Amino acid sequence: MPGANRRAILPALMRKTYVLDANILLHDPTSVTRFVGNTVVIPIEVIGEIDRFKREPSQRGQSARQVSRLLDSLRDGQSLAAGIELENGVFLKVHWDPETPFDPTGSADSRILQIAMQLRDESPDAPVIIVTKDINLRIRADAMGLRAEDYESDRVVLSDVYSGNTELTLPAGDVQQLAGERHLPIPDGVELHPNQYVLVRPDDNGKSTMLARREGESNNLIAVAAHKDGVCGIRPRNKEQYYAADALLDDRIRLVTVMGKAGTGKTLLAVACALHQAVILKRYQGMVVARPTVSVGKEIGFLPGDVERKMAPWMKPIADTFEFLLESDKSIGSRDRFASLLETGVIEILSLSLIRGRSINNRYIVVDEAQNLSPLEVKTIITRVGLSSKVVLTGDPYQIDNPYVDSSSNGFNYLVSRFRGQPLAAHIELVKGERSELAELAANLL
């Protein structure tokens, strides 16, 4: 059946027209296929914007190239200008108005608004919606009487993010058994996700509580280790930090996500456990540390030197963490040993823009500030994790510096949501600040 006829089956009032901005295509190169049963319009100026990014070696460049390849494959001898019906009912069209000459130097935002108004006037009964991650464009659209939305397919509302832990009241005898034998069958009727952490309380109001975790997909609770001697001189200070240390040191858990506001210790714990496992115990051939290169304030411009020198300013928080650990535990070694570990590659500082194509085997990988990553960037990182490697992502969704993601659309939240209940993954949310009294007060008040 011809595409136009299939489209005609759906009443006009049921179909919506979505006008996509370039940042949506770069955020999710397959977004054109997500609006099932509706019309997707891409202004030709947006294609021009995509073209400007295609030679970049970054994730944005990769996304631009993927968009171009996808549109070309969907075209398959048909005309995108006339519109193409996809198998899922999406009617895809690249919009070009021959009466308005294409200006590659013009404002794509203005053209998006102009096209949306034109489409609305042509079909008053069919909703026209601009989809963009540009907040200002959404405000301009609203001021002009146009509907504008953010991209919703990978949004995870922060209030809905899995916390990774719960509380459970059990008979006092069961709590004593858990304390003595370090494991306990999960009682009937109790539902826990794999690797979900539990504060176990006795039903007699006693004070002998226990910290435990469901052991993968098994039907057992296992007690969380006390870590009395600490890890690289660092000892957990609250139950959530005990949970985090347990997951970070368990090599059976290959993906750990640690969420927490500033000062809760997420980066310190992750780096300390990575050092302990990779450098001291040598359970991994080395450790890899990475963070997104996103500025808090004004960009500092071009940085000279090789990758290590370019990454140095971005990795200074990690360097500060290493220095603190060296001072806390002299058994790790001196600063000279730290420099030697960097030179020999046992500790690698990784630029996330260069991770595509790699297969990182037998390494303990720490990705800090993951809340500044898009879902596609997170997918790229996780799919680079090779045999016998473990990856840890830390993030604070309340502190996002990337203008193209927010507290609901960032890749960190998306990862936590998608891996909930997977036996190879664990998630911990740190809630209490331990950096200093001032830092905790600032995190809460500011």
C-alpha positions as a printed Julia matrix, in Angstrom:
446×3 Matrix{Float64}:
  0.0     0.0    0.0
  1.48    3.36  -0.92
  2.73    5.45   1.97
  0.34    8.32   1.3
 -2.64    5.95   1.48
 -1.46    4.41   4.74
 -1.06    7.86   6.21
 -4.55    8.79   5.1
 -5.99    5.95   7.2
 -5.2     7.91  10.36
 -7.56   10.83  10.92
 -5.85   14.2   10.71
 -6.77   14.98  14.32
 -4.85   11.93  15.54
 -1.61   12.92  13.86
  0.76   15.52  15.17
  3.53   17.33  13.31
  6.87   17.55  15.08
  9.48   20.03  13.85
 12.9    18.88  15.05
 15.83   21.1   16.0
 19.42   20.06  15.25
 20.22   19.46  18.93
 17.56   16.72  19.03
 19.18   14.87  16.13
 22.61   15.21  17.75
 21.23   14.07  21.11
 19.61   10.98  19.56
 20.46   10.31  15.89
 17.53    7.89  15.65
 15.02   10.42  17.0
 13.33   10.79  13.6
 11.95    7.25  14.05
 10.63    7.78  17.61
  7.45    9.74  16.82
  5.35    6.7   15.89
  2.22    7.45  13.88
  3.04   11.14  13.47
  4.7    13.51  11.02
  8.34   14.55  11.53
  9.58   17.66   9.74
 13.27   18.57   9.52
 13.96   22.07   8.18
 16.7    22.09   5.56
 18.57   24.62   7.72
 18.83   21.93  10.39
 20.51   19.63   7.86
 22.97   22.48   7.25
 23.72   22.65  10.96
 24.27   18.9   11.13
 26.65   19.14   8.18
 28.86   21.6   10.07
 29.55   19.06  12.81
 30.19   15.93  10.73
 33.99   16.26  10.65
 34.4    16.61  14.41
 36.15   13.64  16.09
 33.85   14.04  19.1
 30.61   12.23  19.96
 28.77   15.16  18.4
 30.58   14.55  15.12
 29.79   10.85  15.28
 26.13   11.67  15.89
 26.09   14.08  12.94
 27.49   11.41  10.64
 25.0     8.86  11.93
 22.1    11.24  11.26
 23.27   11.78   7.68
 23.67    8.07   7.03
 20.27    7.28   8.54
 18.43    9.9    6.48
 20.17    8.72   3.33
 19.27    5.08   4.02
 15.63    5.95   4.74
 15.48    7.92   1.5
 16.17    4.77  -0.53
 15.39    6.39  -3.88
 12.39    8.31  -2.56
 12.1    12.04  -2.07
 12.55   13.42   1.43
 11.17   16.7    0.13
  7.89   14.99  -0.77
  7.93   12.91   2.39
  8.57    9.25   3.19
  6.38    6.87   5.14
  8.39    4.69   7.56
  7.33    1.22   8.65
  6.24    2.43  12.09
  3.9     5.04  10.63
  6.22    8.04  10.9
  5.87   10.37   7.93
  9.29   11.97   7.52
  9.9    15.09   5.52
 12.78   17.52   4.96
 11.16   20.93   4.6
 12.34   23.37   1.95
 10.3    26.29   0.76
 11.32   27.22  -2.83
  9.88   30.7   -2.26
 12.32   31.23   0.6
 15.85   30.57  -0.69
 18.03   28.44   1.55
 20.54   30.6    3.45
 23.24   28.43   5.09
 24.36   31.42   7.18
 20.86   32.25   8.41
 19.4    31.49  11.83
 18.05   27.95  11.97
 15.99   28.87  15.04
 14.16   31.61  13.15
 13.44   29.24  10.27
 12.13   26.59  12.67
  9.7    29.13  14.11
  8.73   30.32  10.63
  8.13   26.78   9.37
  6.11   25.84  12.45
  3.83   28.86  11.94
  3.46   28.02   8.25
  2.53   24.39   9.0
  0.07   25.5   11.69
 -1.63   27.93   9.29
 -1.85   25.29   6.57
 -3.51   22.72   8.86
 -5.14   24.5   11.83
 -6.64   21.26  13.17
 -3.35   19.33  13.26
 -1.11   20.13  16.28
  2.35   21.44  15.33
  5.04   20.99  17.99
  8.64   22.2   17.96
 10.98   19.71  19.64
 14.21   21.27  20.89
 16.62   21.15  23.8
 17.18   24.89  23.43
 15.28   26.47  26.32
 15.33   29.93  24.73
 13.83   28.58  21.51
 11.04   27.0   23.54
 10.41   30.34  25.24
 10.37   32.18  21.89
  7.95   29.63  20.48
  5.64   30.02  23.46
  5.7    33.81  23.07
  4.65   33.36  19.43
  1.76   31.07  20.32
  3.54   27.88  19.22
  3.87   24.62  21.12
  7.42   23.6   22.02
  8.66   20.62  24.01
 11.86   18.94  25.09
 12.71   15.46  23.78
 10.9    13.03  26.06
 11.81    9.51  24.91
 14.85    9.15  27.2
 13.8    11.45  30.04
 13.87   10.05  33.57
 12.3    12.38  36.13
 14.71   12.83  39.01
 12.07   12.01  41.61
 11.54    8.64  39.88
 15.22    7.62  39.91
 15.85    4.34  41.73
 17.61    4.94  45.06
 19.2     1.48  45.2
 18.32    0.82  48.85
 15.41    0.21  51.2
 14.6    -0.86  54.75
 13.25   -4.19  55.96
 11.94   -5.36  59.34
 12.56   -9.06  60.12
 12.2   -11.31  63.15
 15.02  -10.75  65.64
 16.19  -14.33  65.13
 16.64  -13.76  61.4
 18.69  -10.64  62.06
 20.91  -12.62  64.45
 21.29  -15.35  61.82
 22.31  -12.77  59.24
 24.86  -11.33  61.66
 26.3   -14.73  62.5
 26.23  -16.56  59.17
 26.58  -13.43  56.97
 23.75  -14.62  54.72
 20.02  -15.24  55.02
 17.32  -16.5   52.63
 15.02  -13.67  51.57
 11.67  -14.17  53.34
  8.63  -15.0   51.26
  6.74  -11.98  50.06
  9.76   -9.68  50.14
 10.67   -8.31  46.7
 14.13   -6.87  46.15
 15.97   -6.0   42.96
 19.27   -7.76  42.28
 22.04   -6.03  44.29
 19.56   -3.78  46.1
 20.83   -2.73  49.53
 18.8    -3.15  52.71
 18.89   -1.78  56.24
 17.55   -4.76  58.22
 15.83   -3.98  61.52
 14.68   -6.51  64.15
 10.98   -6.57  64.91
 11.59   -6.35  68.69
 12.76   -2.73  68.36
 16.29   -3.78  69.22
 19.32   -1.83  68.08
 21.08   -4.72  66.34
 20.44   -3.53  62.78
 22.33   -5.01  59.83
 23.36   -3.71  56.42
 22.76   -6.25  53.67
 22.35   -6.72  49.94
 20.43   -9.11  47.76
 23.18  -11.21  46.2
 22.67  -10.77  42.47
 19.75  -12.85  41.24
 19.97  -15.3   44.13
 17.32  -15.55  46.83
 19.81  -14.61  49.55
 20.64  -11.54  51.58
 24.36  -11.16  52.29
 25.8    -8.93  54.97
 27.73   -5.85  53.89
 31.39   -5.96  54.97
 32.4    -3.67  57.83
 35.64   -2.38  56.2
 37.04   -1.55  59.64
 40.53   -1.01  58.23
 39.25    1.23  55.47
 40.26    1.38  51.83
 43.38    3.4   50.99
 43.0     5.09  54.37
 39.32    5.91  53.76
 36.57    4.44  55.96
 32.84    4.75  55.25
 31.05    7.2   57.53
 27.4     6.37  56.91
 25.33    3.44  55.73
 25.13    4.66  52.12
 28.91    4.89  51.96
 29.1     1.32  53.29
 26.75    0.29  50.51
 28.92    2.08  47.93
 32.16    0.54  49.21
 30.58   -2.92  49.09
 29.54   -2.5   45.44
 32.8    -0.85  44.41
 34.89   -3.68  45.87
 32.76   -6.59  44.62
 34.23   -7.69  41.29
 31.07   -9.62  40.43
 29.26   -6.29  40.06
 30.56   -4.92  36.76
 28.61   -1.65  36.65
 28.24    0.66  39.64
 26.48    4.02  39.59
 26.95    6.32  42.57
 24.69    9.36  42.84
 25.06   12.12  45.38
 25.22   15.84  45.9
 28.52   17.67  46.32
 30.53   16.49  49.32
 28.93   13.08  49.8
 32.18   11.3   48.93
 31.2     9.61  45.67
 34.4    10.47  43.76
 36.67    9.84  46.74
 35.18    6.4   47.37
 35.26    5.44  43.7
 38.91    6.42  43.2
 39.99    4.87  46.52
 38.36    1.54  45.68
 39.79    1.64  42.15
 43.29    2.2   43.54
 42.79   -0.59  46.06
 41.61   -3.12  43.48
 43.87   -2.18  40.56
 47.1    -0.93  42.15
 47.34   -2.54  45.59
 45.59   -5.91  45.05
 46.36   -5.97  41.29
 43.04   -7.57  40.44
 43.01   -5.44  37.3
 45.84   -4.51  34.97
 45.22   -0.85  35.72
 42.66    1.85  36.26
 41.17    4.39  33.87
 39.82    7.74  35.02
 37.73   10.06  32.85
 35.39   13.02  33.16
 33.47   15.11  30.61
 35.24   18.28  29.48
 32.42   20.65  30.36
 33.2    24.04  31.9
 31.37   25.4   34.93
 31.84   28.98  33.72
 33.36   30.68  30.7
 35.41   28.49  28.39
 39.18   28.89  28.74
 39.86   28.39  25.06
 42.43   26.24  23.25
 44.82   24.27  25.44
 48.29   23.41  24.1
 50.14   20.11  24.34
 49.29   16.43  24.02
 46.1    14.79  25.28
 47.45   14.44  28.83
 48.32   18.14  29.04
 45.01   19.16  27.48
 43.12   17.01  29.98
 45.1    18.22  33.02
 42.79   21.14  33.92
 39.69   18.95  33.61
 41.27   16.18  35.7
 42.5    18.43  38.51
 39.63   17.34  40.82
 40.74   13.73  40.3
 44.36   14.73  40.96
 43.22   16.4   44.19
 41.56   13.14  45.18
 44.72   11.15  44.48
 46.78   13.58  46.57
 44.34   13.26  49.46
 44.54    9.46  49.29
 48.35    9.54  49.19
 48.31   11.61  52.36
 45.73    9.34  54.02
 47.5     6.05  53.29
 51.28    6.05  52.97
 51.22    2.42  51.82
 49.98    3.55  48.42
 53.27    5.29  47.79
 54.59    8.77  47.22
 53.74   11.32  44.58
 56.69    9.99  42.59
 55.05    6.57  42.49
 51.81    8.16  41.36
 53.69    9.89  38.52
 55.31    6.55  37.64
 51.93    4.82  37.51
 50.75    7.49  35.09
 53.85    7.14  32.9
 53.59    3.35  32.73
 49.87    3.45  31.96
 48.77    1.62  35.1
 46.7     4.73  35.75
 45.31    6.22  32.55
 43.71    9.63  32.17
 41.18    9.21  29.38
 39.54   11.79  27.16
 35.97   10.65  26.56
 36.07   12.22  23.1
 38.63    9.58  22.09
 36.93    6.52  23.57
 35.0     5.45  20.46
 36.48    2.35  18.84
 38.36    1.24  21.94
 37.85   -2.0   23.85
 39.05   -1.46  27.42
 39.88   -4.86  28.9
 40.82   -5.8   32.46
 40.66   -2.24  33.79
 38.86   -0.55  36.66
 37.16    2.42  34.97
 35.91    5.49  36.83
 33.83    8.09  34.99
 33.3    11.17  37.15
 30.66   13.9   36.65
 28.58   11.55  34.49
 25.51   13.78  34.87
 27.0    15.96  32.1
 26.78   13.12  29.58
 23.94   12.46  27.15
 22.31    9.0   26.97
 24.15    8.35  23.7
 27.51    9.26  25.26
 26.83    6.95  28.2
 25.96    4.14  25.81
 29.21    4.74  23.93
 31.2     4.49  27.17
 29.51    1.37  28.51
 29.82   -0.47  25.2
 33.59    0.13  25.29
 33.96   -1.93  28.48
 35.74   -5.15  27.58
 36.48   -8.47  29.25
 37.18   -8.5   32.99
 36.66   -4.75  33.33
 34.53   -2.91  35.85
 33.05    0.55  35.28
 31.89    3.07  37.87
 29.99    6.25  37.06
 29.51    8.99  39.63
 27.16   11.92  39.2
 25.08   14.67  40.75
 22.0    15.47  38.64
 21.59   18.74  40.57
 24.9    20.08  39.22
 24.71   19.97  35.42
 26.92   22.23  33.32
 26.15   20.75  29.9
 23.59   23.09  28.24
 22.08   20.24  26.22
 21.0    17.98  29.08
 19.13   18.61  32.32
 18.2    16.79  35.51
 15.78   14.55  33.6
 17.46   14.04  30.23
 21.07   13.34  31.24
 22.65    9.99  30.48
 23.44    9.2   34.12
 19.77    9.08  35.14
 18.99    7.14  31.97
 21.66    4.54  32.79
 20.42    4.11  36.36
 16.87    3.6   35.12
 17.72    1.17  32.33
 20.03   -1.03  34.44
 17.69   -1.24  37.41
 17.32   -4.9   38.32
 20.25   -6.15  36.22
 22.39   -8.68  38.17
 25.66   -7.16  36.9
 24.77   -3.66  38.15
 24.28   -1.84  41.42
 23.19    1.7   42.23
 23.76    3.68  45.4
 22.48    7.13  46.28
 24.61    8.99  48.83
 22.58   11.48  50.84
 24.78   12.81  53.65
 27.59   15.28  52.98
 30.89   14.35  54.62
 33.32   16.85  53.08
 32.82   19.51  55.72
 30.06   21.17  57.71
 30.28   24.23  55.45
 30.14   22.17  52.22
 27.07   20.27  53.49
 25.34   23.49  54.45
 26.11   25.04  51.06
 24.87   21.97  49.18
 21.56   22.17  51.04
 21.02   25.93  51.08
 22.45   26.97  47.72
